[in-house]
Amino acid sequence: MKETATKIKGIVTVMEQPDKEGRVILMSQIKRINFAELTYEKWKSWIRYFLIVFHCLIFDEDGRKEGVVFVNDYDGLPFFQLLSLQGKVDKDVQSSVQSLMMGAMPLKMKGFYLVNAPWWIEVPAKIILPFLSKKLRERVFFVSKRWRKVYRNVAEQDRWPTDVGGTSGVSIDDLPTKKLDAWQLWVK
């Protein structure tokens, strides 16, 4: 798991400080995944890691009390990379992800910010949104390259890494990871 955590660093980050409302911020940089080099075993390992991070969020005091805000940056994610996953995801992995997304995870999901979402994610999502509950619809946000909505609703610009237009002076790779490090010790 430690090896997977090292490889996934910079792709999934739990911000050390909560957002303006005390919620945990889970940021992902999907564009940093090299889908062409992603083997079946790596993919399964990453899914396990994500599930462990979500599980640990349940026991995190801020996450349990105030909930979690997901900020996913898709900048530069081409459609063909998604197609390269064909044949790499088996039924077990699919069912794990589906059960996670279908309410099996008792986690207060307070916001979903899809930053720089390509059209092939945004268009289907906007078609599906009207059929979701009002509560869920109010928690999904599409954000442009400028990140202004994230800065306004989640955390000030000076809290974000420079890679995403923040002014913290720190890159994603150099963000502190005390929470994730502590959780990895717990998982061992």
Disulfide bonds with the S-S distance in Angstrom:
none
